């Protein structure tokens, strides 16, 4: 329970300001390496090393995407959230998500990724809750996402459901 309590407490702003501008949520002691002092922080700063993001995506087996397109997607996203392991002055990107929006009613979540070393520790859930809280703070009431079959239950656990009216998503792809 201490982990979740720490998610919603204020970070040590002095240590956070030495690295990157971090947001208010901090998870202490969630490191996959026992007996090491690390903190987990969330940030909405869009200035992310795209090669570090590519390494994170590689770690979970995602297909490579052109860096210029990833940069453009981040620039045009409504909210971008990154998750960092901070150990002393060293920081490491361990999670990422973003959302696009019409800036009024709707948002769609994209690119939710957590490094395999940090999965099954509640950090993916914390990342999503943080993103949802940010969207709700902008009065966005309809949040959607597309989920691969193996993560549907994860999103159900966060309150997402299949369309209750049974409407199926439709896609158009170039030939």
Secondary structure in CASP SS format (residue, H / E / C, confidence):
PFRMAT SS
TARGET T0000
AUTHOR 0000-0000-0000
METHOD secondary structure of the structure
MODEL  1
X C 1.00
X H 1.00
X H 1.00
X H 1.00
X H 1.00
X H 1.00
X H 1.00
X C 1.00
X C 1.00
X C 1.00
X C 1.00
X C 1.00
X H 1.00
X H 1.00
X H 1.00
X H 1.00
X H 1.00
X C 1.00
X C 1.00
X C 1.00
X C 1.00
X C 1.00
X C 1.00
X C 1.00
X C 1.00
X E 1.00
X E 1.00
X E 1.00
X C 1.00
X C 1.00
X C 1.00
X C 1.00
X C 1.00
X C 1.00
X C 1.00
X C 1.00
X C 1.00
X C 1.00
X E 1.00
X E 1.00
X E 1.00
X E 1.00
X E 1.00
X C 1.00
X C 1.00
X C 1.00
X C 1.00
X C 1.00
X C 1.00
X H 1.00
X H 1.00
X H 1.00
X H 1.00
X H 1.00
X H 1.00
X H 1.00
X H 1.00
X H 1.00
X H 1.00
X C 1.00
X C 1.00
X C 1.00
X C 1.00
X C 1.00
X C 1.00
X C 1.00
X H 1.00
X H 1.00
X H 1.00
X H 1.00
X H 1.00
X H 1.00
X H 1.00
X H 1.00
X H 1.00
X C 1.00
X C 1.00
X C 1.00
X E 1.00
X E 1.00
X E 1.00
X E 1.00
X E 1.00
X E 1.00
X E 1.00
X E 1.00
X E 1.00
X C 1.00
X C 1.00
X E 1.00
X E 1.00
X E 1.00
X E 1.00
X E 1.00
X E 1.00
X E 1.00
X E 1.00
X E 1.00
X E 1.00
X E 1.00
X E 1.00
X C 1.00
X C 1.00
X C 1.00
X C 1.00
X E 1.00
X E 1.00
X E 1.00
X E 1.00
X E 1.00
X E 1.00
X E 1.00
X E 1.00
X E 1.00
X C 1.00
X H 1.00
X H 1.00
X H 1.00
X C 1.00
X C 1.00
X C 1.00
X C 1.00
X H 1.00
X H 1.00
X H 1.00
X H 1.00
X H 1.00
X H 1.00
X H 1.00
X H 1.00
X H 1.00
X H 1.00
X H 1.00
X H 1.00
X H 1.00
X H 1.00
X H 1.00
X C 1.00
X C 1.00
X C 1.00
X C 1.00
X E 1.00
X E 1.00
X E 1.00
X E 1.00
X C 1.00
X C 1.00
X C 1.00
X H 1.00
X H 1.00
X H 1.00
X H 1.00
X H 1.00
X H 1.00
X H 1.00
X H 1.00
X C 1.00
X C 1.00
X C 1.00
X C 1.00
X C 1.00
X C 1.00
X C 1.00
X C 1.00
X C 1.00
X C 1.00
X C 1.00
X C 1.00
X C 1.00
X C 1.00
X C 1.00
X C 1.00
X C 1.00
X C 1.00
X C 1.00
END
